[in-house]
Amino acid sequence: MYRVIKVAKKFADSGRKVSFAISDVEDFQQEVSGYGLSAGGDKPVVAARDEKDQKFVMEKDFRSVFHQIW
């Protein structure tokens, strides 16, 4: 969760308008599957939706992308 907060802060500090949410995959399995994803294990599942309701899925490992940002 701390990593997501750091990324969210970086976006906010850059002036971009973005909302972030963190949820338990078991509580939101229907939404996760709506992105064509399946959740399991200890790796984060990352997906986004824009103002036009277009869906985007992070295909790379979150940890490797996070380290590139920082």
Backbone hydrogen bonds in HBPLUS format (Angstrom, degrees):
<---DONOR---> <-ACCEPTOR-->    atom                        ^
c    i                          cat <-CA-CA->   ^        H-A-AA   ^      H-
h    n   atom  resd res      DA  || num        DHA   H-A  angle D-A-AA Bond
n    s   type  num  typ     dist DA aas  dist angle  dist       angle   num
A0005-ILE N   A0001-MET O   3.09 MM   4  6.43 159.5  2.13 154.7 160.4     1
A0006-LYS N   A0002-TYR O   3.02 MM   4  6.31 154.2  2.09 148.3 154.9     2
A0007-VAL N   A0003-ARG O   3.02 MM   4  6.32 159.1  2.07 150.9 156.1     3
A0008-ALA N   A0004-VAL O   2.84 MM   4  6.05 164.2  1.87 154.3 159.1     4
A0009-LYS N   A0005-ILE O   2.92 MM   4  6.10 157.3  1.97 148.1 154.0     5
A0010-LYS N   A0006-LYS O   3.03 MM   4  6.27 153.5  2.11 143.6 150.6     6
A0011-PHE N   A0007-VAL O   3.05 MM   4  6.39 159.2  2.10 153.9 158.6     7
A0012-ALA N   A0008-ALA O   2.94 MM   4  6.19 164.9  1.97 152.0 156.4     8
A0013-ASP N   A0009-LYS O   2.81 MM   4  5.96 162.5  1.84 153.8 158.3     9
A0014-SER N   A0010-LYS O   3.13 MM   4  6.28 132.4  2.36 136.8 148.4    10
A0014-SER N   A0011-PHE O   3.11 MM   3  5.18 133.4  2.34  96.9 109.8    11
A0016-ARG N   A0011-PHE O   3.26 MM   5  5.59 145.1  2.39 162.7 154.3    12
A0015-GLY N   A0012-ALA O   3.08 MM   3  5.32 160.2  2.12 108.1 114.1    13
A0027-ASP N   A0024-ASP O   2.99 MM   3  5.43 130.7  2.24 109.6 122.1    14
A0028-PHE N   A0024-ASP O   3.23 MM   4  6.51 135.6  2.44 144.5 157.0    15
A0028-PHE N   A0025-VAL O   3.23 MM   3  5.04 131.6  2.47  91.1 103.9    16
A0032-VAL N   A0028-PHE O   3.02 MM   4  6.31 162.6  2.05 156.4 161.9    17
A0033-SER N   A0029-GLN O   2.90 MM   4  6.07 163.1  1.93 151.5 155.6    18
A0034-GLY N   A0030-GLN O   3.03 MM   4  6.20 133.0  2.26 136.2 149.0    19
A0034-GLY N   A0031-GLU O   3.09 MM   3  4.94 127.2  2.38  91.0 105.5    20
A0035-TYR N   A0032-VAL O   3.09 MM   3  5.50 157.0  2.14 109.7 116.8    21
A0037-LEU N   A0032-VAL O   3.33 MM   5  5.64 156.2  2.39 142.9 140.1    22
A0036-GLY N   A0033-SER O   2.91 MM   3  4.90 158.4  1.96 105.7 111.1    23
A0058-MET N   A0046-VAL O   3.01 MM  12  5.45 175.6  2.01 144.8 146.2    24
A0048-ALA N   A0056-PHE O   2.77 MM   8  5.03 155.2  1.83 147.3 151.1    25
A0056-PHE N   A0048-ALA O   2.81 MM   8  5.03 154.2  1.87 148.9 149.0    26
A0050-ASP N   A0054-GLN O   3.05 MM   4  5.50 149.8  2.14 143.9 152.9    27
A0053-ASP N   A0050-ASP O   2.90 MM   3  5.18 157.8  1.95 118.4 120.7    28
A0065-VAL N   A0061-ASP O   3.16 MM   4  6.47 161.1  2.20 157.0 162.6    29
A0066-PHE N   A0062-PHE O   2.81 MM   4  5.92 161.8  1.84 154.9 160.5    30
A0067-HIS N   A0063-ARG O   3.12 MM   4  6.28 158.2  2.17 143.7 148.5    31
A0068-GLN N   A0064-SER O   3.22 MM   4  6.45 140.7  2.39 136.4 146.2    32
A0068-GLN N   A0065-VAL O   3.10 MM   3  5.10 125.2  2.41  95.9 110.2    33
A0069-ILE N   A0065-VAL O   3.10 MM   4  6.43 146.4  2.22 149.1 157.9    34
A0069-ILE N   A0066-PHE O   3.16 MM   3  5.22 123.6  2.50  96.5 110.3    35
A0070-TRP N   A0066-PHE O   3.22 MM   4  6.52 153.5  2.29 149.9 156.3    36
